Amino acid sequence: MTDSRYAVAGSSQSLTPKQRDLIALAESLGPAFASRAARYDSEASFPFENYADLKAAGLLGLCVPQAYGGHGADFGTYALVSATLGKYCGATALTLNMHMCSTLWPGLLADDLDMTPAERKQHEQYRAIHFRRVVQDGAIYAQPFSEGSAAAAGKAPFGTVAAKVGGGWLVNGRKIFASLSGAADYYGVLCTEDKLERSMRDTLYIAVPGTAPGLAVTGEWDPLGMRGTVSRNLVFKDVFVPDEAQMMPRGVYYQAASRWPHMFTTLSPTYMGIAIAAVEFTVKYLRGEVEGMPPVKRRMYPTKQIAMAEMWVKLEQTRALFLRMLEDARIDPPKDARLRAYAAQYTIMENANALCALAIRTCGGQSMLKSLPLERLYRDSRCGALMLPWTAELCLDRIGREALYEPGEADD
Ligand SMILES: Cc1cc2nc3c(=O)[nH]c(=O)nc-3n(C[C@H](O)[C@H](O)[C@H](O)COP(=O)(O)OP(=O)(O)OC[C@H]3O[C@@H](n4cnc5c(N)ncnc54)[C@H](O)[C@@H]3O)c2cc1C
C-alpha cells in the first residue's frame, strides 16, 4: 500500500482520471468520518454530519446520470468510492449504498434494460423527479426490501403490496432492517402489485416519502455492529403515493434482478474498505505509529511478520476478486462472470471478518479496546455475510447449483 489513497484499487494505475478524482474527493471526507465513527457506533445513531459533508461535496448525486446533473458514476466507479468511504466509517458507506442503488438502478442500470417506448418515456419523466430531488435538494433515499420472509432472498414475492388506485398507489405492509430509518427523505420500497395471483414478476419499486401519512418507524435498534445504520422496522398502513413515485416501470425490477446480477453485490465494497482498514491499522500498530498509543514497535517478532504476511495475502486475494468483479459487471453476464460475482461477494464478506479477527489476534489485547477502531471494524465486518439477497450461505447455494445445472435442467 504505497499510496493508501488508492488502496481500494491496489494502485492508481488502472483508474480513469474521473475515478481518481472521485476517490480523492471521498478520501478528503475520510478523516472527519473516522473521527465521528466511534460516537455513531456507541450511540447507535445515524451519521447526519457525514451526510451533510457528502451533500456539500456533491457526492449524493454520484450515480445520478450526468444528463440529470450527477457525476454519472458507473457500477465500478461507485464501488471504488464506496470502498474508500468504508475504510473510514462502515455505517456511512453501507447506508450510502442504499441511497446510491436508488439512483444507480433507475439510472445507468435501467438504461440497459428492455422497455417499451411508452415505458421508457414514462420512466424518463419519473426518474427526472427523483434525480432532481437528490441533486438539487440533497434528498436521501433508503432501500427497504427485507421482510423476514423468503422474499428478500429472491425466493418469493414481497409481502408488502401496492394497490393501484386513481392517480397512484396505496402501499400496505412491513419492512425490517430498513437502514436510514427515520433519516431518509424517501424509502424506495420493493413491493408486489396487489392482485389475485401475485408473482415476483409483479415487483414494484416505489418511493415513499418519509413524511407520508400512514408510515411509521418502529422497533428498537441495538445490534452488534453497523450500529450507525439505524436499521429499524417500517410499517405502511394505507400509504398513498402518486404515480410518479414509481422508480422503475412494472416488471423492470424483476428483469434487472435476472439480467444484471451484479446489482446485488453493491454492499460488498463497504466491507472491502473495512478489510483494507483492518490491514492498514495492523501495519501502523506493529510499527508503533497508532495515534494516542505509546510508540512501542512489535514488528520485529517473526510471529508478527508471518501474521502480517497471511493478512496481506488474504487482502490481495480479496481485492483481486473485487476488482475483477467490477470489470465483469454488465447486463447478461456470461456464466463464469455470474459465478465469479457470487464468489467475490462471498470472499469479500467472509474475508473482511477474517482479516479483522486476524488483526486483533496479531495486534493483541490493547488493540481491542474501545478507544481504538479495530473492535468496531471487527463487529461491523461480522454483518457483511448476513446481508440478503446474497448472504454468504446463499452465494454458496447459488454457486453449487449453477455450476452443476444449466438453466432449465432438472433431475428425474
Ligand atoms: C446492518 C444491517 C443493515 C441492513 N440494512 C438493510 C436495508 O437497508 N434494507 C434491507 O432491505 N435490508 C437490510 N438489512 C437486512 C439484511 O439484508 C437481511 O435481510 C437480514 O439480515 C436478514 O435477516 P433474517 O434473520 O430475517 O434472515 P432470514 O431470512 O431468516 O435468513 C437467515 C439466513 O438463512 C439463509 N437463507 C434465507 N433464505 C434462504 C433460502 N431461501 N434458502 C437457503 N438459505 C436461506 C440466509 O443465509 C440468511 O442469512 C440489513 C441488515 C443488517 C445486519
The ligand as an ORCA input file, in Angstrom:
! r2SCAN-3c Opt
* xyz 0 1
  C     -26.589     -3.696      9.457
  C     -27.657     -4.187      8.565
  C     -28.277     -3.297      7.709
  C     -29.302     -3.738      6.880
  N     -29.920     -2.845      6.037
  C     -30.909     -3.253      5.240
  C     -31.593     -2.345      4.368
  O     -31.298     -1.146      4.307
  N     -32.594     -2.819      3.600
  C     -32.961     -4.102      3.634
  O     -33.864     -4.453      2.924
  N     -32.346     -4.996      4.443
  C     -31.333     -4.599      5.230
  N     -30.708     -5.496      6.064
  C     -31.230     -6.841      6.151
  C     -30.376     -7.911      5.543
  O     -30.169     -7.728      4.169
  C     -31.078     -9.231      5.733
  O     -32.319     -9.182      5.142
  C     -31.270     -9.585      7.141
  O     -30.037     -9.593      7.810
  C     -31.909    -10.969      7.149
  O     -32.115    -11.366      8.432
  P     -33.086    -12.599      8.738
  O     -32.616    -13.117     10.022
  O     -34.505    -12.162      8.648
  O     -32.829    -13.600      7.577
  P     -33.598    -14.916      7.217
  O     -34.464    -14.650      6.022
  O     -34.219    -15.524      8.412
  O     -32.410    -15.813      6.750
  C     -31.425    -16.306      7.655
  C     -30.315    -16.908      6.848
  O     -30.811    -18.072      6.188
  C     -30.357    -18.111      4.854
  N     -31.499    -18.163      3.947
  C     -32.521    -17.299      3.870
  N     -33.378    -17.667      2.894
  C     -32.884    -18.795      2.372
  C     -33.321    -19.665      1.341
  N     -34.443    -19.446      0.664
  N     -32.555    -20.744      1.039
  C     -31.415    -21.001      1.738
  N     -30.956    -20.202      2.739
  C     -31.687    -19.113      3.031
  C     -29.538    -16.873      4.589
  O     -28.159    -17.215      4.563
  C     -29.818    -15.970      5.757
  O     -28.649    -15.293      6.219
  C     -29.692     -5.085      6.913
  C     -29.050     -5.985      7.771
  C     -28.050     -5.556      8.595
  C     -27.394     -6.543      9.503
*
